[in-house]
Amino acid sequence: MKIIVLIFVFFLAATSFSQSNDGNVEPTERVIGDKPTVYLEYACQDKKEVYFRMYNNTIWHISVTTDELYLSKKAIKLRNGVNTYAMPNDRKISLHYRVEKWALPWENVKIPKIVYPHNGFSNWIASQDSILFSVPLEYLRKDLQIFVRFEYEWEITKKGYTINDPEHRVSFRGLDLSDIKPKGCQSIWR
């Protein structure tokens, strides 16, 4: 009898998890299914800098910290009801990023120190959009990586504060740069 009850419970659980409440398929958070939700992509490099595009492949707007306030003509409405503007995708953005060790724990790696002004600005990358930023080539050695912190719009309260959700970040390892054939930066502006 206990076996029949257990089988019945498992059957009910499997049935309830396989259906949504209204019978409709929920939209995915990814716009392009085979790409990460947020990612960095190599754009080009010159003798001193590597340029990246930070892509927002989600249905939500995301916030990043920059040195200055960037506004484009692209108006967006946040989930908390605030109307604002997304950053432009056709100019270089001074994005805050960090450098950290990408090596075995016992390896002695000197991590470059980046100093930012005490005040940064929260700027928005619109859903399905990207921004362009650069990193000094010396920050992308094989034993280092860069990362950018970001927040989803649904983590911002109606008063504009962030809630204490886990930290979101996207990174690029210097090791991966060795797999890329360097290209010039003449055609990065779109």
C-alpha positions in Angstrom: 0.0 0.0 0.0 2.8 2.4 0.9 4.4 1.8 -2.6 1.2 2.7 -4.3 0.8 5.9 -2.3 4.5 6.8 -3.1 4.0 6.1 -6.8 0.8 8.3 -6.8 2.7 11.1 -5.0 5.5 11.0 -7.5 3.0 11.0 -10.4 1.3 14.1 -9.0 4.6 15.9 -8.4 5.8 15.1 -11.9 2.5 16.3 -13.4 2.4 19.5 -11.5 6.1 20.4 -12.3 5.6 19.8 -16.0 2.7 22.3 -16.4 2.4 26.0 -15.8 -0.5 27.5 -13.9 -2.3 28.8 -17.0 -1.1 26.3 -19.5 1.1 28.9 -21.3 4.8 28.6 -21.8 6.8 31.1 -19.7 9.1 33.4 -21.7 12.8 32.7 -21.3 15.1 35.3 -19.8 17.5 34.9 -22.8 16.8 36.6 -26.0 19.2 34.5 -28.0 19.0 31.0 -26.6 22.5 29.8 -27.2 24.2 32.9 -25.8 24.8 33.7 -22.1 22.4 36.1 -20.4 25.2 38.7 -20.0 28.6 38.3 -21.6 31.7 40.1 -22.7 32.9 39.7 -26.3 36.3 40.7 -27.7 35.9 43.5 -30.2 39.5 44.5 -31.1 42.8 45.8 -29.7 45.5 48.2 -30.3 49.0 48.4 -28.8 47.8 49.4 -25.3 44.1 48.5 -25.0 41.7 45.7 -25.6 38.1 46.7 -26.5 35.1 44.6 -25.4 31.4 44.7 -25.9 29.3 43.9 -22.9 26.0 42.3 -24.1 22.7 42.2 -22.3 21.0 39.2 -23.8 18.0 39.3 -21.4 14.5 40.6 -21.4 15.5 43.0 -18.6 17.6 46.2 -18.5 20.8 45.9 -16.4 22.7 48.5 -14.4 26.5 48.9 -14.3 28.7 51.5 -12.7 30.6 54.1 -14.8 32.8 57.1 -14.2 30.3 59.5 -15.8 26.6 59.7 -16.6 25.8 58.5 -20.1 22.5 59.1 -21.8 21.4 58.2 -25.2 18.1 58.9 -27.0 16.9 55.4 -26.2 14.2 55.8 -23.5 13.6 52.8 -21.3 11.1 52.1 -18.5 12.3 50.1 -15.5 10.3 47.5 -13.8 9.9 49.8 -10.7 8.1 52.4 -13.0 11.0 54.8 -13.4 11.6 56.2 -16.9 15.2 56.7 -17.8 17.6 56.4 -20.7 20.0 53.6 -21.7 23.7 54.2 -22.5 24.7 54.7 -26.1 26.2 51.7 -27.9 28.2 53.7 -30.4 30.8 55.3 -28.1 33.4 54.1 -25.6 32.1 53.9 -22.0 34.3 54.4 -19.0 33.0 51.3 -17.2 34.1 50.2 -13.7 35.7 46.8 -13.8 38.0 44.8 -11.5 41.1 42.8 -12.0 41.6 39.5 -10.1 43.9 36.5 -10.1 43.3 33.7 -12.5 45.9 31.2 -11.4 46.5 28.4 -8.9 46.2 29.4 -5.3 49.9 29.0 -4.5 51.1 31.0 -7.5 52.3 34.5 -6.6 50.5 36.9 -8.9 50.7 40.7 -8.7 47.3 42.1 -9.3 47.2 45.7 -10.7 45.3 48.1 -8.5 42.6 50.2 -10.2 41.6 53.4 -8.6 38.2 54.8 -9.3 36.6 58.1 -8.1 34.6 57.7 -4.9 31.4 58.4 -6.8 30.3 56.3 -9.7 27.2 56.5 -11.8 24.6 53.8 -12.3 23.9 53.6 -16.0 21.6 51.2 -17.9 22.3 48.7 -20.7 19.0 48.2 -22.4 17.6 44.8 -23.0 19.2 43.3 -26.2 21.8 46.0 -26.3 25.5 46.3 -25.7 28.1 48.9 -24.7 31.8 49.3 -25.7 34.6 49.7 -23.2 38.3 49.1 -23.1 40.8 47.6 -20.7 44.6 48.1 -20.7 46.3 45.1 -22.3 48.5 44.6 -19.2 45.4 43.7 -17.2 44.8 40.7 -19.4 47.8 38.5 -18.8 47.4 34.8 -18.7 47.2 34.8 -14.9 44.6 37.6 -14.6 41.0 38.2 -15.5 38.7 41.2 -15.5 35.1 41.2 -14.3 32.2 43.7 -14.3 29.5 43.7 -11.7 25.9 44.4 -12.8 22.4 44.4 -11.4 19.1 43.4 -13.0 16.3 46.0 -13.0 14.1 43.8 -10.9 16.6 44.1 -8.1 15.9 47.9 -7.8 13.2 48.9 -5.4 10.6 51.5 -6.1 12.7 54.0 -4.1 15.8 53.2 -6.2 17.7 51.0 -3.7 19.1 47.6 -4.5 17.9 44.7 -2.5 20.5 42.3 -1.1 20.5 39.7 -3.9 23.6 37.8 -4.9 26.3 39.6 -6.8 26.1 39.3 -10.5 29.3 39.6 -12.6 30.6 38.7 -16.0 34.3 38.1 -16.7 36.9 37.6 -19.3 40.2 35.7 -18.7 43.5 36.9 -20.1 44.2 33.3 -21.0 41.3 33.5 -23.5 42.9 36.4 -25.3 45.7 34.1 -26.5 43.0 32.1 -28.5 41.9 35.3 -30.4 43.6 36.5 -33.5 44.1 40.3 -32.8 42.3 42.6 -35.0 42.4 46.4 -35.4 39.8 48.8 -34.1 38.7 50.5 -37.3 35.3 48.9 -37.5 34.1 48.7 -33.9 31.8 51.7 -34.0 28.4 50.7 -35.0 
